[in-house]
Amino acid sequence: MTGTPWAAGATLFDRAGATLLDRMIARLTAQRDALNWAVERVEGRTGPALEIGLGKGRTYDYLRARLGVEQVYAFDDGLRVPPGCEPPPERLFLGDFRDTLAAVRATLGGTVRLAHADFGSPDQIHDREQAAWLAPMIDALMQPGGVVVSDRPLSCAGWQPVEPPGSGPAWRYHAWIVRPGDGQVSQS
Ligand SMILES: C[S@@+](CC[C@H](N)C(=O)[O-])C[C@H]1O[C@@H](n2cnc3c(N)ncnc32)[C@H](O)[C@@H]1O
């Protein structure tokens, strides 16, 4: 087979001509590229990273490999990771994001250098509603100049949108620099 896979013939499940396999590959590639960009963007900064949407632990595992397990706090409503991928109990927060992100505000507020919000579901309306309350909750935890990456669009005053590498028509990923002019020098 030649050419890009999504140029192939349509199937019942097509989105823009891409098969489910193509879309999964595009999604995971975009995620990894965006996380690599984010990790490099916050290099030299101190402060924790957040995995908001632990899920099956794929991106958590990647972040802990890049940043160190002691740097990454994980959030989800359940624990569904494979054996060996469980975050340490002191950095694992199970429950609704509304409660768990509020609970860490006293200890982590204003300190986070990188937040990965990976909360997307097949229900776009639900995701948009969730994005509306999630963004300010994340903002309260971020340090100026920190980076947010997400699988869904977020909007927050003072966040500068950036197109992360790997995002494209095959799979969109989203990134922002948080309050870049607020006491920190913005890098491109
Ligand atoms: C797309 S999955 C995360 C995938 C994960 N990052 C990975 O790489 O395996 C989204 C996760 O967010 C969780 N989630 C969504 N909304 C939530 C909420 N309001 N509170 C807690 N967990 C939530 C879901 O249960 C699910 O496990």
The ligand as a MOL file (V3000), in Angstrom:
LIG
                    3D

  0  0  0     0  0            999 V3000
M  V30 BEGIN CTAB
M  V30 COUNTS 27 29 0 0 0
M  V30 BEGIN ATOM
M  V30 1 C -8.9240 9.7130 27.6000 0
M  V30 2 S -8.8850 8.8880 29.1390 0 CHG=1
M  V30 3 C -7.2310 9.1520 29.6820 0
M  V30 4 C -6.2140 8.3300 28.9310 0
M  V30 5 C -4.8690 8.2830 29.6040 0
M  V30 6 N -4.2300 9.5850 29.6680 0
M  V30 7 C -3.9470 7.2920 28.9630 0
M  V30 8 O -2.9780 7.6950 28.3070 0
M  V30 9 O -4.1690 6.0810 29.1160 0 CHG=-1
M  V30 10 C -9.7950 9.9850 30.1680 0
M  V30 11 C -9.8520 9.5980 31.6300 0
M  V30 12 O -10.3630 10.7080 32.3690 0
M  V30 13 C -11.2740 10.2410 33.3340 0
M  V30 14 N -12.2140 11.3300 33.6470 0
M  V30 15 C -12.9650 12.0470 32.7820 0
M  V30 16 N -13.6730 12.9730 33.4410 0
M  V30 17 C -13.3640 12.8510 34.7580 0
M  V30 18 C -13.7580 13.5500 35.9350 0
M  V30 19 N -14.6410 14.5670 35.8990 0
M  V30 20 N -13.2130 13.1830 37.1130 0
M  V30 21 C -12.3060 12.1610 37.1700 0
M  V30 22 N -11.9040 11.4520 36.0870 0
M  V30 23 C -12.4140 11.8030 34.8900 0
M  V30 24 C -11.9440 9.0420 32.6750 0
M  V30 25 O -12.5090 8.1710 33.6280 0
M  V30 26 C -10.7730 8.4170 31.9110 0
M  V30 27 O -10.1040 7.4600 32.7010 0
M  V30 END ATOM
M  V30 BEGIN BOND
M  V30 1 1 1 2
M  V30 2 1 2 3
M  V30 3 1 2 10
M  V30 4 1 3 4
M  V30 5 1 4 5
M  V30 6 1 5 6
M  V30 7 1 5 7
M  V30 8 2 7 8
M  V30 9 1 7 9
M  V30 10 1 10 11
M  V30 11 1 11 12
M  V30 12 1 11 26
M  V30 13 1 12 13
M  V30 14 1 13 14
M  V30 15 1 13 24
M  V30 16 1 14 15
M  V30 17 1 14 23
M  V30 18 2 15 16
M  V30 19 1 16 17
M  V30 20 1 17 18
M  V30 21 2 17 23
M  V30 22 1 18 19
M  V30 23 2 18 20
M  V30 24 1 20 21
M  V30 25 2 21 22
M  V30 26 1 22 23
M  V30 27 1 24 25
M  V30 28 1 24 26
M  V30 29 1 26 27
M  V30 END BOND
M  V30 END CTAB
M  END
